[in-house]
């Protein structure tokens, strides 16, 4: 079989398991699986650690593969393994980015934002107008949900792609992995203090880290990040903002797949994430802008490579066709 379209593969009859009702079994299993996810989230919190999200996504894809050709289970494991390995290495090493003897940078991002925004940083401006230590506003809830979506949306959409078009999934995976590695390399080469740390250093007016404030009202916790993890692994991994980079990557990759009237709405996602990151003290506009540029560079570089590869393969195929 040469096709990489999962939908076509899924339509093949299971060679080893002749049973006429596999579709009903898959639907029932998926329904029970999502009930289990809801119950698990109610008890432990919404899974936001990337490895947890990938695990739950792959579990759903495994349920959707019940009764289909066994090679799909092999593909599922092999296709997602690089993502798991890279994310594990990313989370393990980025917290040590300030242990290589390179000084932590704080001034360049502040100077850039103040130059661009006429003397004030967006983080200071937004927190002055939006932060209230004694109340949780609707925008605090929105900021929390938008911030948390970064841990779920890119990988849930990867699962959607794998189920619908495996070739597109592989293209998306290349960009996702290269973006994470580029971010990690930058964190190591350029450790940077986020705004809330700069506030503690006295370089900015008092800045508060408020990404989890909305959970006080929502009443549902999170599993994996908003505990001791957030306080320990992201201390100097601020430039670029991979939150903004991954959100931009989602929009860039799905842009051509979306209906034209939906594309302006898609742009709201990276914009909302950028405002959220600045308003909650996580990032400067410098970090957000650089994240968008990293995502654009990943899209452009892989797009060029794929076009050249397709051209070379077509030329090679034509050469074999005309050969006597």
Backbone as CSV, one residue per row, in Angstrom:
resi,resn,N_x,N_y,N_z,CA_x,CA_y,CA_z,C_x,C_y,C_z
1,UNK,0.859,-1.194,0.000,0.000,0.000,0.000,0.886,1.232,0.000
2,UNK,0.618,2.174,-0.903,1.426,3.380,-0.982,0.712,4.606,-0.473
3,UNK,-0.595,4.571,-0.333,-1.332,5.752,0.116,-1.018,6.081,1.553
4,UNK,-1.030,7.363,1.864,-0.808,7.802,3.236,-2.056,8.440,3.826
5,UNK,-3.142,8.299,3.165,-4.395,8.864,3.659,-5.036,7.889,4.613
6,UNK,-5.104,8.261,5.857,-5.647,7.385,6.897,-7.090,7.010,6.611
7,UNK,-7.855,7.945,6.021,-9.253,7.665,5.734,-9.382,6.504,4.759
8,UNK,-8.496,6.476,3.744,-8.537,5.371,2.808,-8.077,4.082,3.458
9,UNK,-7.043,4.185,4.294,-6.555,2.992,4.989,-7.636,2.444,5.896
10,UNK,-8.328,3.351,6.603,-9.357,2.922,7.520,-10.517,2.255,6.825
11,UNK,-10.702,2.550,5.527,-11.806,1.950,4.805,-11.514,0.520,4.387
12,UNK,-10.257,0.086,4.490,-9.912,-1.277,4.125,-10.525,-2.262,5.115
13,UNK,-10.980,-3.394,4.670,-11.475,-4.396,5.602,-10.342,-4.975,6.421
14,UNK,-10.609,-5.277,7.666,-9.597,-5.888,8.516,-9.376,-7.326,8.065
15,UNK,-8.169,-7.614,7.625,-7.900,-8.906,7.018,-8.025,-10.039,8.017
16,UNK,-7.669,-9.797,9.255,-7.622,-10.861,10.252,-8.876,-10.955,11.094
17,UNK,-9.747,-9.948,11.022,-10.903,-9.901,11.911,-12.159,-9.602,11.099
18,UNK,-12.810,-10.620,10.590,-14.021,-10.459,9.797,-15.211,-10.284,10.735
19,UNK,-15.586,-9.024,10.910,-16.701,-8.715,11.809,-17.443,-7.523,11.230
20,UNK,-18.762,-7.602,11.015,-19.474,-6.561,10.277,-19.783,-5.302,11.072
21,UNK,-19.500,-5.277,12.358,-19.956,-4.161,13.178,-18.798,-3.417,13.855
22,UNK,-17.634,-3.365,13.193,-16.495,-2.696,13.810,-16.762,-1.202,14.022
23,UNK,-17.488,-0.586,13.087,-17.757,0.839,13.226,-18.528,1.129,14.502
24,UNK,-19.508,0.317,14.812,-20.286,0.488,16.045,-19.400,0.269,17.270
25,UNK,-18.507,-0.702,17.184,-17.592,-0.976,18.296,-16.675,0.219,18.517
26,UNK,-16.165,0.800,17.415,-15.273,1.954,17.538,-16.001,3.143,18.151
27,UNK,-17.218,3.400,17.702,-17.979,4.525,18.240,-18.258,4.344,19.728
28,UNK,-18.641,3.142,20.096,-18.924,2.866,21.507,-17.667,3.005,22.363
29,UNK,-16.540,2.488,21.854,-15.281,2.566,22.589,-14.821,4.013,22.745
30,UNK,-14.951,4.790,21.677,-14.574,6.197,21.752,-15.459,6.950,22.739
31,UNK,-16.759,6.639,22.739,-17.653,7.283,23.698,-17.254,6.992,25.131
32,UNK,-16.953,5.729,25.416,-16.512,5.360,26.764,-15.165,5.998,27.098
33,UNK,-14.309,6.107,26.083,-12.994,6.710,26.300,-13.125,8.172,26.710
34,UNK,-13.997,8.913,26.038,-14.161,10.327,26.366,-14.870,10.513,27.703
35,UNK,-15.735,9.597,28.064,-16.323,9.630,29.410,-15.218,9.441,30.445
36,UNK,-14.311,8.497,30.185,-13.185,8.283,31.098,-12.312,9.524,31.194
37,UNK,-12.102,10.218,30.058,-11.305,11.448,30.066,-11.968,12.523,30.926
38,UNK,-13.279,12.666,30.799,-14.000,13.662,31.597,-13.890,13.333,33.083
39,UNK,-14.083,12.058,33.434,-13.996,11.663,34.845,-12.581,11.840,35.371
40,UNK,-11.605,11.499,34.579,-10.198,11.662,34.979,-9.897,13.132,35.216
41,UNK,-10.367,13.994,34.298,-10.113,15.429,34.422,-10.815,16.008,35.648
42,UNK,-12.014,15.524,35.942,-12.735,16.010,37.111,-12.002,15.658,38.394
43,UNK,-11.308,14.522,38.382,-10.610,14.079,39.602,-9.199,14.657,39.703
44,UNK,-8.450,14.587,38.599,-7.045,14.989,38.639,-6.800,16.396,38.094
45,UNK,-7.731,16.920,37.303,-7.542,18.197,36.642,-7.403,18.018,35.144
46,UNK,-7.645,19.079,34.411,-7.527,19.037,32.959,-6.079,18.749,32.572
47,UNK,-5.839,17.742,31.742,-4.452,17.434,31.368,-3.872,18.518,30.479
48,UNK,-2.862,19.201,30.962,-2.224,20.255,30.189,-0.740,19.991,29.949
49,UNK,-0.174,19.044,30.657,1.198,18.671,30.334,1.195,18.035,28.952
50,UNK,2.098,18.458,28.087,2.043,18.025,26.695,2.084,16.516,26.549
51,UNK,2.897,15.861,27.365,2.968,14.405,27.267,1.630,13.758,27.612
52,UNK,0.917,14.324,28.574,-0.406,13.813,28.898,-1.385,14.026,27.752
53,UNK,-1.334,15.203,27.150,-2.227,15.492,26.022,-1.951,14.532,24.869
54,UNK,-0.675,14.309,24.563,-0.317,13.376,23.497,-0.790,11.971,23.838
55,UNK,-0.629,11.562,25.092,-1.061,10.223,25.500,-2.564,10.046,25.336
56,UNK,-3.354,11.028,25.774,-4.804,10.941,25.628,-5.206,10.990,24.156
57,UNK,-4.528,11.804,23.360,-4.828,11.882,21.931,-4.546,10.553,21.239
58,UNK,-3.400,9.963,21.530,-3.056,8.682,20.917,-3.996,7.572,21.385
59,UNK,-4.456,7.667,22.627,-5.428,6.693,23.110,-6.711,6.756,22.302
60,UNK,-7.166,7.978,22.004,-8.374,8.127,21.186,-8.147,7.580,19.779
61,UNK,-6.970,7.840,19.216,-6.669,7.327,17.883,-6.572,5.808,17.889
62,UNK,-6.066,5.230,18.973,-6.009,3.775,19.080,-7.419,3.192,19.128
63,UNK,-8.323,3.851,19.847,-9.717,3.391,19.883,-10.336,3.465,18.493
64,UNK,-10.012,4.522,17.747,-10.554,4.672,16.397,-9.967,3.662,15.424
65,UNK,-8.884,2.992,15.810,-8.231,2.014,14.931,-8.662,0.588,15.220
66,UNK,-9.536,0.389,16.171,-9.973,-0.958,16.531,-10.616,-1.631,15.310
67,UNK,-10.168,-2.839,15.025,-10.733,-3.605,13.932,-10.145,-3.311,12.578
68,UNK,-9.285,-2.306,12.495,-8.663,-1.982,11.227,-7.325,-2.715,11.101
69,UNK,-6.649,-2.492,10.002,-5.422,-3.245,9.742,-4.398,-2.992,10.845
70,UNK,-3.729,-4.036,11.322,-2.755,-3.872,12.414,-1.653,-2.874,12.118
71,UNK,-1.370,-2.628,10.826,-0.302,-1.677,10.525,-0.639,-0.278,11.033
72,UNK,-1.911,0.007,11.219,-2.273,1.328,11.713,-1.787,1.546,13.143
73,UNK,-1.806,0.509,13.951,-1.290,0.623,15.314,0.211,0.864,15.284
74,UNK,0.900,0.192,14.363,2.346,0.403,14.208,2.618,1.829,13.772
75,UNK,1.843,2.319,12.786,2.005,3.692,12.345,1.752,4.676,13.482
76,UNK,0.724,4.407,14.259,0.392,5.292,15.373,1.579,5.435,16.318
77,UNK,2.203,4.335,16.643,3.346,4.364,17.560,4.537,5.081,16.924
78,UNK,4.867,4.704,15.684,6.054,5.266,15.041,5.873,6.743,14.692
79,UNK,4.661,7.129,14.310,4.429,8.516,13.906,4.493,9.480,15.084
80,UNK,4.028,9.036,16.248,3.969,9.928,17.407,5.196,9.840,18.302
81,UNK,5.989,8.785,18.144,7.173,8.626,18.998,8.135,9.805,18.898
82,UNK,8.447,10.330,17.710,9.352,11.496,17.667,8.816,12.697,18.433
83,UNK,7.511,12.923,18.378,6.935,14.040,19.129,7.133,13.840,20.620
84,UNK,6.871,12.628,21.112,7.031,12.337,22.538,8.480,12.522,22.964
85,UNK,9.417,12.022,22.158,10.835,12.116,22.517,11.308,13.570,22.539
86,UNK,10.912,14.331,21.527,11.357,15.730,21.459,10.740,16.545,22.582
87,UNK,9.449,16.336,22.861,8.812,17.080,23.942,9.416,16.716,25.295
88,UNK,9.737,15.435,25.472,10.377,15.024,26.722,11.737,15.677,26.892
89,UNK,12.529,15.680,25.818,13.842,16.325,25.877,13.701,17.827,26.089
90,UNK,12.709,18.415,25.444,12.474,19.858,25.581,12.152,20.222,27.028
91,UNK,11.200,19.507,27.631,10.822,19.816,29.011,11.944,19.518,29.996
92,UNK,12.743,18.487,29.694,13.808,18.101,30.617,14.958,19.090,30.598
93,UNK,15.261,19.654,29.429,16.459,20.472,29.299,16.212,21.963,29.393
94,UNK,15.008,22.447,29.066,14.832,23.896,29.030,14.915,24.515,30.420
95,UNK,14.591,23.727,31.454,14.710,24.255,32.798,16.148,24.440,33.236
96,UNK,17.087,23.826,32.505,18.508,23.945,32.825,19.208,24.940,31.923
97,UNK,18.424,25.775,31.234,19.018,26.683,30.260,19.933,27.714,30.885
98,UNK,19.789,27.955,32.178,20.632,28.959,32.825,21.794,28.345,33.577
99,UNK,22.113,27.076,33.284,23.192,26.398,33.996,24.444,26.228,33.139
100,UNK,24.501,26.864,31.985,25.629,26.695,31.076,26.609,27.858,31.149
101,UNK,26.470,28.699,32.161,27.397,29.795,32.338,27.098,31.028,31.533
102,UNK,25.971,31.045,30.820,25.584,32.209,30.037,24.706,33.104,30.905
103,UNK,25.007,34.371,30.944,24.227,35.285,31.764,22.795,35.412,31.288
104,UNK,21.893,35.644,32.230,20.483,35.799,31.902,20.237,37.212,31.405
105,UNK,19.580,37.336,30.250,19.311,38.628,29.636,17.966,39.172,30.099
106,UNK,17.932,40.434,30.416,16.686,41.064,30.846,16.436,42.384,30.126
107,UNK,17.477,43.122,29.821,17.321,44.459,29.256,16.890,44.495,27.780
108,UNK,17.415,43.617,26.907,17.097,43.773,25.481,15.600,43.775,25.183
109,UNK,14.838,42.885,25.823,13.399,42.812,25.554,12.685,44.062,26.064
110,UNK,13.115,44.545,27.239,12.506,45.759,27.798,12.789,46.957,26.908
111,UNK,14.037,47.080,26.474,14.406,48.208,25.612,13.643,48.161,24.294
112,UNK,13.491,46.987,23.716,12.767,46.855,22.451,11.307,47.271,22.619
113,UNK,10.649,46.758,23.656,9.240,47.080,23.868,9.041,48.564,24.170
114,UNK,9.923,49.126,24.980,9.784,50.548,25.315,10.046,51.434,24.099
115,UNK,10.970,51.028,23.251,11.215,51.800,22.024,9.997,51.728,21.096
116,UNK,9.442,50.532,20.954,8.336,50.339,20.020,7.047,50.965,20.525
117,UNK,6.845,50.940,21.849,5.596,51.433,22.420,5.781,52.748,23.181
118,UNK,6.764,53.520,22.745,6.931,54.899,23.194,7.120,55.028,24.702
119,UNK,8.009,54.199,25.249,8.428,54.371,26.625,7.811,53.438,27.640
120,UNK,6.824,52.643,27.243,6.175,51.741,28.189,6.138,50.347,27.577
121,UNK,6.193,49.307,28.415,6.037,47.946,27.907,4.559,47.569,27.943
122,UNK,4.082,46.779,26.969,2.685,46.351,26.992,2.305,45.613,28.270
123,UNK,3.236,44.849,28.832,2.937,44.113,30.062,2.610,45.070,31.201
124,UNK,3.434,46.101,31.382,3.152,47.086,32.429,1.837,47.812,32.168
125,UNK,1.621,48.204,30.922,0.412,48.946,30.563,-0.839,48.108,30.819
126,UNK,-0.808,46.837,30.411,-1.970,45.966,30.562,-2.233,45.633,32.026
127,UNK,-1.179,45.324,32.776,-1.403,44.962,34.174,-1.871,46.154,35.001
128,UNK,-1.412,47.336,34.664,-1.891,48.529,35.371,-3.403,48.687,35.238
129,UNK,-3.935,48.295,34.089,-5.355,48.495,33.815,-6.220,47.270,34.076
130,UNK,-5.626,46.095,34.103,-6.430,44.884,34.194,-6.231,44.085,35.477
131,UNK,-5.092,44.229,36.127,-4.810,43.373,37.282,-5.451,43.918,38.542
132,UNK,-6.194,43.056,39.224,-6.798,43.376,40.519,-6.533,42.203,41.449
133,UNK,-5.685,42.378,42.458,-5.340,41.246,43.333,-6.512,40.745,44.159
134,UNK,-7.569,41.537,44.268,-8.682,41.167,45.140,-9.906,40.653,44.384
135,UNK,-9.797,40.505,43.060,-10.957,40.068,42.284,-10.489,39.285,41.062
136,UNK,-11.348,38.394,40.601,-11.113,37.646,39.373,-12.147,38.109,38.353
137,UNK,-11.684,38.743,37.287,-12.572,39.274,36.264,-12.732,38.282,35.124
138,UNK,-13.671,38.608,34.229,-13.918,37.704,33.109,-12.682,37.570,32.230
139,UNK,-11.890,38.658,32.143,-10.704,38.562,31.303,-9.638,37.674,31.943
140,UNK,-9.628,37.569,33.277,-8.705,36.633,33.915,-9.036,35.198,33.521
141,UNK,-10.331,34.893,33.463,-10.759,33.557,33.043,-10.380,33.325,31.584
142,UNK,-10.628,34.338,30.741,-10.279,34.215,29.325,-8.780,34.016,29.151
143,UNK,-7.975,34.780,29.883,-6.520,34.640,29.786,-6.077,33.237,30.181
144,UNK,-6.651,32.708,31.245,-6.281,31.366,31.699,-6.621,30.319,30.652
145,UNK,-7.805,30.400,30.074,-8.221,29.411,29.080,-7.393,29.531,27.804
146,UNK,-7.134,30.758,27.375,-6.326,30.947,26.170,-4.909,30.431,26.398
147,UNK,-4.328,30.768,27.537,-2.981,30.308,27.855,-2.913,28.781,27.884
148,UNK,-3.916,28.149,28.503,-3.934,26.696,28.621,-4.117,26.019,27.277
149,UNK,-4.783,26.674,26.343,-5.044,26.056,25.043,-3.764,25.706,24.306
150,UNK,-2.692,26.408,24.622,-1.409,26.124,23.975,-0.960,24.691,24.227
151,UNK,-1.283,24.145,25.368,-0.858,22.799,25.720,-1.742,21.728,25.089
152,UNK,-2.878,22.126,24.524,-3.853,21.161,24.019,-4.051,21.286,22.510
153,UNK,-4.304,22.485,22.021,-4.729,22.682,20.637,-3.732,22.126,19.611
154,UNK,-2.423,22.440,19.680,-1.525,21.945,18.628,-1.494,20.429,18.520
155,UNK,-1.657,19.736,19.644,-1.550,18.276,19.637,-2.891,17.608,19.350
156,UNK,-3.975,18.237,19.767,-5.291,17.738,19.377,-5.482,17.861,17.868
157,UNK,-5.020,18.965,17.292,-5.106,19.123,15.841,-4.181,18.140,15.121
158,UNK,-3.047,17.816,15.730,-2.186,16.785,15.154,-2.920,15.448,15.107
159,UNK,-3.671,15.142,16.170,-4.469,13.924,16.166,-5.531,13.952,15.082
160,UNK,-6.169,15.100,14.896,-7.159,15.245,13.830,-6.524,14.985,12.466
161,UNK,-5.338,15.550,12.246,-4.657,15.343,10.973,-4.295,13.876,10.771
162,UNK,-3.806,13.227,11.814,-3.418,11.821,11.671,-4.619,10.962,11.283
163,UNK,-5.774,11.295,11.838,-6.980,10.515,11.548,-7.528,10.785,10.148
164,UNK,-7.256,11.970,9.604,-7.837,12.343,8.326,-6.852,12.259,7.163
165,UNK,-5.597,12.608,7.419,-4.631,12.708,6.325,-3.233,12.544,6.913
166,UNK,-2.729,11.323,6.863,-1.462,11.031,7.516,-0.309,11.801,6.886
167,UNK,-0.357,12.002,5.573,0.694,12.773,4.922,0.737,14.197,5.461
168,UNK,-0.421,14.823,5.643,-0.475,16.168,6.221,0.035,16.144,7.658
169,UNK,-0.287,15.084,8.393,0.229,14.965,9.759,1.755,14.965,9.767
170,UNK,2.357,14.218,8.852,3.816,14.147,8.819,4.420,15.501,8.476
171,UNK,3.777,16.263,7.595,4.265,17.611,7.296,4.136,18.516,8.526
172,UNK,3.017,18.413,9.204,2.795,19.215,10.409,3.795,18.831,11.496
173,UNK,4.066,17.540,11.624,5.005,17.071,12.647,6.393,17.643,12.429
174,UNK,6.830,17.698,11.184,8.155,18.276,10.903,8.254,19.696,11.436
175,UNK,7.245,20.480,11.171,7.247,21.877,11.581,7.166,21.997,13.093
176,UNK,6.329,21.180,13.714,6.165,21.231,15.159,7.465,20.892,15.875
177,UNK,8.110,19.820,15.449,9.342,19.377,16.096,10.465,20.381,15.869
178,UNK,10.610,20.859,14.637,11.688,21.811,14.365,11.481,23.105,15.132
179,UNK,10.224,23.506,15.310,9.938,24.719,16.068,10.323,24.542,17.532
180,UNK,10.001,23.393,18.108,10.374,23.133,19.498,11.889,23.100,19.667
181,UNK,12.588,22.480,18.724,14.048,22.407,18.817,14.690,23.773,18.629
182,UNK,14.137,24.577,17.726,14.670,25.930,17.533,14.478,26.767,18.788
183,UNK,13.310,26.621,19.420,13.073,27.333,20.672,14.030,26.901,21.758
184,UNK,14.242,25.601,21.874,15.156,25.088,22.892,16.578,25.590,22.665
185,UNK,17.020,25.578,21.414,18.372,26.065,21.120,18.514,27.531,21.496
186,UNK,17.471,28.313,21.258,17.531,29.728,21.604,17.531,29.925,23.114
187,UNK,16.746,29.122,23.833,16.732,29.236,25.297,18.117,29.005,25.887
188,UNK,18.833,28.038,25.301,20.163,27.712,25.814,21.169,28.812,25.456
189,UNK,21.080,29.313,24.210,22.037,30.327,23.764,21.720,31.711,24.317
190,UNK,20.433,31.944,24.622,20.023,33.281,25.053,19.017,33.152,26.205
191,UNK,19.485,32.757,27.410,18.564,32.708,28.553,18.004,34.100,28.827
192,UNK,16.698,34.174,29.010,16.066,35.485,29.137,15.073,35.494,30.285
193,UNK,15.060,36.596,31.015,14.130,36.741,32.142,12.776,37.215,31.630
194,UNK,11.695,36.527,31.977,10.357,36.994,31.597,9.977,38.237,32.394
195,UNK,8.900,38.923,32.026,8.536,40.168,32.726,8.333,40.006,34.222
196,UNK,7.708,38.893,34.649,7.459,38.763,36.082,8.768,38.648,36.859
197,UNK,9.786,38.054,36.256,11.099,37.992,36.893,11.773,39.357,36.874
198,UNK,11.637,40.073,35.764,12.204,41.422,35.685,11.568,42.334,36.716
199,UNK,10.275,42.115,37.001,9.622,42.886,38.055,10.232,42.609,39.410
200,UNK,10.535,41.339,39.685,11.179,40.986,40.949,12.579,41.580,41.041
201,UNK,13.224,41.779,39.898,14.575,42.343,39.861,14.559,43.869,39.938
202,UNK,13.381,44.475,39.910,13.272,45.923,39.975,13.451,46.631,38.652
203,UNK,13.486,45.865,37.542,13.667,46.462,36.225,12.356,46.974,35.643
204,UNK,11.242,46.469,36.145,9.919,46.903,35.733,9.112,47.251,36.978
205,UNK,8.013,47.962,36.755,7.060,48.123,37.844,6.550,46.748,38.257
206,UNK,5.939,46.671,39.405,5.525,45.372,39.952,4.687,44.605,38.925
207,UNK,5.182,43.405,38.575,4.516,42.556,37.594,4.130,41.238,38.267
208,UNK,2.910,40.801,38.014,2.408,39.572,38.623,2.207,38.511,37.546
209,UNK,2.513,37.278,37.909,2.296,36.137,37.013,0.895,35.589,37.284
210,UNK,-0.034,35.808,36.352,-1.447,35.572,36.647,-2.092,34.555,35.710
211,UNK,-1.297,33.689,35.082,-1.869,32.764,34.110,-2.870,31.790,34.723
212,UNK,-2.715,31.457,35.982,-3.610,30.475,36.598,-4.725,31.117,37.417
213,UNK,-4.858,32.427,37.360,-5.829,33.107,38.203,-7.265,32.704,37.883
214,UNK,-7.559,32.443,36.624,-8.907,32.097,36.231,-9.413,30.803,36.807
215,UNK,-8.494,29.888,37.165,-8.938,28.610,37.734,-9.617,28.798,39.076
216,UNK,-9.387,29.931,39.732,-10.049,30.187,41.007,-11.569,30.247,40.847
217,UNK,-12.026,30.676,39.677,-13.460,30.763,39.405,-13.959,29.521,38.679
218,UNK,-13.176,29.029,37.743,-13.611,27.875,36.961,-13.822,26.669,37.848
219,UNK,-12.985,26.503,38.845,-13.187,25.438,39.816,-12.660,24.086,39.390
220,UNK,-12.009,24.006,38.242,-11.398,22.760,37.784,-9.904,22.988,37.705
221,UNK,-9.144,22.095,38.316,-7.698,22.252,38.298,-7.095,21.725,37.015
222,UNK,-5.779,21.716,36.972,-5.051,21.188,35.827,-4.063,20.152,36.308
223,UNK,-3.777,19.205,35.440,-2.838,18.139,35.777,-1.567,18.324,34.982
224,UNK,-0.446,18.490,35.666,0.848,18.455,35.009,1.599,19.765,34.968
225,UNK,0.899,20.911,34.922,1.653,22.154,34.732,1.478,23.127,35.870
226,UNK,0.245,23.498,36.190,0.022,24.618,37.098,0.205,24.201,38.554
227,UNK,1.247,23.479,38.815,1.619,23.125,40.182,3.066,23.507,40.343
228,UNK,3.864,22.591,40.847,5.267,22.942,41.019,5.988,23.042,39.684
229,UNK,5.412,22.452,38.619,6.084,22.466,37.325,6.276,23.857,36.774
230,UNK,5.266,24.693,36.814,5.362,26.018,36.227,6.401,26.868,36.938
231,UNK,6.592,26.633,38.210,7.522,27.448,38.978,8.974,27.047,38.765
232,UNK,9.197,25.880,38.109,10.558,25.381,38.076,11.149,25.225,36.685
233,UNK,10.322,25.064,35.628,10.903,24.717,34.340,10.939,25.877,33.369
234,UNK,10.342,26.996,33.674,10.230,28.048,32.675,10.812,29.362,33.189
235,UNK,11.914,29.277,33.910,12.443,30.462,34.564,13.176,31.383,33.595
236,UNK,13.904,30.839,32.643,14.639,31.683,31.698,14.358,31.279,30.258
237,UNK,13.364,30.421,30.045,12.988,29.996,28.694,11.889,30.912,28.186
238,UNK,12.260,32.139,27.860,11.259,33.146,27.518,11.373,33.665,26.091
239,UNK,12.523,33.536,25.474,12.744,34.073,24.126,13.167,32.932,23.206
240,UNK,12.370,32.612,22.188,11.083,33.228,21.842,9.951,32.645,22.668
241,UNK,8.754,33.189,22.500,7.572,32.607,23.123,7.062,31.475,22.249
242,UNK,7.225,30.228,22.738,6.697,29.117,21.964,5.178,29.052,22.048
243,UNK,4.591,29.701,23.065,3.133,29.816,23.073,2.667,30.535,21.802
244,UNK,3.265,31.669,21.522,2.866,32.411,20.325,3.320,31.688,19.066
245,UNK,4.459,31.013,19.122,4.966,30.315,17.944,4.053,29.161,17.540
246,UNK,3.643,28.343,18.497,2.794,27.198,18.181,1.413,27.651,17.709
247,UNK,0.881,28.706,18.339,-0.421,29.222,17.894,-0.337,29.737,16.469
248,UNK,0.735,30.445,16.152,0.920,30.936,14.786,1.105,29.780,13.818
249,UNK,1.832,28.750,14.230,2.038,27.591,13.367,0.709,26.934,13.015
250,UNK,-0.178,26.806,14.001,-1.501,26.225,13.750,-2.226,27.023,12.668
251,UNK,-2.205,28.337,12.793,-2.907,29.183,11.825,-2.243,29.090,10.454
252,UNK,-0.922,29.169,10.410,-0.214,29.098,9.129,-0.493,27.773,8.418
253,UNK,-0.460,26.676,9.170,-0.587,25.360,8.548,-2.009,25.111,8.052
254,UNK,-2.990,25.543,8.832,-4.382,25.260,8.468,-5.001,26.372,7.620
255,UNK,-4.226,27.405,7.312,-4.771,28.545,6.569,-5.356,28.114,5.227
256,UNK,-4.606,27.352,4.471,-5.078,26.943,3.142,-6.201,25.916,3.219
257,UNK,-6.356,25.258,4.348,-7.402,24.261,4.506,-8.728,24.875,4.956
258,UNK,-8.667,26.087,5.479,-9.873,26.720,6.014,-10.632,27.452,4.923
259,UNK,-11.932,27.602,5.129,-12.739,28.393,4.218,-12.325,29.857,4.325
260,UNK,-12.339,30.566,3.204,-11.864,31.965,3.225,-12.554,32.832,4.267
261,UNK,-13.851,32.632,4.498,-14.543,33.488,5.462,-14.155,33.192,6.902
262,UNK,-13.515,32.042,7.134,-13.090,31.695,8.491,-11.667,32.165,8.802
263,UNK,-10.929,32.537,7.786,-9.520,32.870,8.007,-9.314,34.087,8.898
264,UNK,-10.125,35.156,8.777,-9.942,36.275,9.725,-10.145,35.847,11.176
265,UNK,-11.059,34.909,11.415,-11.265,34.420,12.779,-10.058,33.636,13.267
266,UNK,-9.400,32.923,12.372,-8.211,32.167,12.756,-7.113,33.086,13.253
267,UNK,-7.016,34.273,12.653,-5.981,35.205,13.075,-6.175,35.673,14.509
268,UNK,-7.398,35.592,15.008,-7.659,36.028,16.374,-6.939,35.164,17.401
269,UNK,-6.677,33.911,17.045,-6.062,33.012,18.026,-4.647,33.439,18.410
270,UNK,-3.719,33.602,17.463,-2.382,34.065,17.882,-2.402,35.469,18.461
271,UNK,-3.316,36.318,17.989,-3.402,37.663,18.558,-3.872,37.609,20.003
272,UNK,-4.901,36.788,20.264,-5.394,36.646,21.639,-4.331,36.038,22.541
273,UNK,-3.571,35.076,22.004,-2.501,34.482,22.799,-1.435,35.525,23.114
274,UNK,-1.099,36.372,22.147,-0.092,37.406,22.384,-0.515,38.369,23.475
275,UNK,-1.756,38.825,23.428,-2.260,39.722,24.473,-2.255,39.015,25.824
276,UNK,-2.672,37.758,25.835,-2.689,36.987,27.079,-1.308,36.882,27.695
277,UNK,-0.311,36.560,26.891,1.047,36.378,27.402,1.611,37.669,27.981
278,UNK,1.280,38.789,27.361,1.766,40.067,27.879,0.983,40.501,29.115
279,UNK,-0.328,40.297,29.110,-1.155,40.741,30.230,-0.924,39.924,31.490
280,UNK,-0.490,38.688,31.345,-0.289,37.825,32.512,1.157,37.816,33.004
281,UNK,2.004,38.651,32.420,3.377,38.768,32.890,4.324,37.693,32.400
282,UNK,3.890,36.891,31.416,4.719,35.786,30.947,5.748,36.210,29.899
283,UNK,5.366,37.130,29.020,6.241,37.471,27.907,6.134,38.947,27.542
284,UNK,7.174,39.424,26.888,7.176,40.737,26.256,6.632,40.606,24.833
285,UNK,6.332,41.747,24.229,5.954,41.730,22.818,7.120,41.222,21.977
286,UNK,8.345,41.530,22.378,9.539,41.028,21.689,9.488,39.516,21.573
287,UNK,9.164,38.824,22.663,9.096,37.362,22.670,7.991,36.860,21.753
288,UNK,6.835,37.532,21.819,5.683,37.128,21.016,5.993,37.286,19.526
289,UNK,6.553,38.442,19.165,6.885,38.700,17.769,7.903,37.692,17.260
290,UNK,8.908,37.397,18.066,9.927,36.437,17.650,9.315,35.048,17.478
291,UNK,8.349,34.685,18.336,7.664,33.407,18.175,6.938,33.319,16.850
292,UNK,6.254,34.404,16.456,5.584,34.418,15.154,6.595,34.255,14.019
293,UNK,7.729,34.929,14.146,8.749,34.840,13.100,9.334,33.432,13.023
294,UNK,9.550,32.783,14.169,10.051,31.415,14.175,9.067,30.488,13.468
295,UNK,7.767,30.658,13.751,6.759,29.819,13.111,6.743,30.039,11.604
296,UNK,6.824,31.303,11.187,6.873,31.594,9.759,8.100,31.004,9.091
297,UNK,9.243,31.054,9.786,10.471,30.499,9.232,10.372,28.982,9.090
298,UNK,9.776,28.319,10.083,9.604,26.864,10.007,8.703,26.486,8.840
299,UNK,7.600,27.227,8.670,6.704,26.964,7.552,7.412,27.172,6.220
300,UNK,8.130,28.272,6.092,8.790,28.594,4.829,9.893,27.589,4.503
301,UNK,10.706,27.230,5.496,11.832,26.323,5.245,11.336,24.937,4.847
302,UNK,10.375,24.397,5.593,9.866,23.072,5.258,9.066,23.095,3.963
303,UNK,8.349,24.189,3.699,7.630,24.282,2.434,8.563,24.250,1.249
304,UNK,9.685,24.967,1.352,10.684,24.963,0.284,11.278,23.577,0.108
305,UNK,11.609,22.910,1.199,12.186,21.565,1.131,11.212,20.588,0.488
306,UNK,9.950,20.676,0.863,8.952,19.747,0.314,8.700,19.995,-1.175
307,UNK,8.696,21.260,-1.582,8.511,21.554,-3.000,9.693,21.055,-3.825
308,UNK,10.901,21.262,-3.327,12.075,20.772,-4.051,12.085,19.254,-4.109
309,UNK,11.697,18.637,-3.018,11.652,17.168,-2.995,10.635,16.653,-4.000
310,UNK,9.453,17.277,-4.048,8.427,16.858,-5.003,8.902,17.061,-6.431
311,UNK,9.588,18.178,-6.690,10.104,18.433,-8.031,11.132,17.395,-8.432
312,UNK,12.041,17.049,-7.500,13.060,16.051,-7.794,12.452,14.682,-8.035
313,UNK,11.436,14.338,-7.240,10.785,13.045,-7.423,10.054,12.991,-8.755
314,UNK,9.422,14.104,-9.143,8.725,14.142,-10.424,9.712,14.020,-11.573
315,UNK,10.849,14.718,-11.475,11.864,14.631,-12.521,12.422,13.218,-12.618
316,UNK,12.630,12.589,-11.461,13.136,11.222,-11.460,12.132,10.262,-12.081
317,UNK,10.854,10.464,-11.773,9.813,9.607,-12.333,9.723,9.777,-13.842
318,UNK,9.835,11.013,-14.316,9.808,11.256,-15.760,11.007,10.621,-16.446
319,UNK,12.162,10.654,-15.765,13.347,10.034,-16.344,13.185,8.538,-16.496
320,UNK,12.558,7.893,-15.525,12.329,6.457,-15.625,11.299,6.147,-16.706
321,UNK,10.351,7.072,-16.914,9.303,6.816,-17.895,9.825,6.864,-19.332
322,UNK,10.703,7.835,-19.586,11.213,7.990,-20.964,12.393,7.103,-21.246
323,UNK,12.941,6.442,-20.254,14.108,5.583,-20.480,13.703,4.377,-21.310
324,UNK,14.443,4.042,-22.376,14.081,2.909,-23.242,14.277,1.584,-22.511
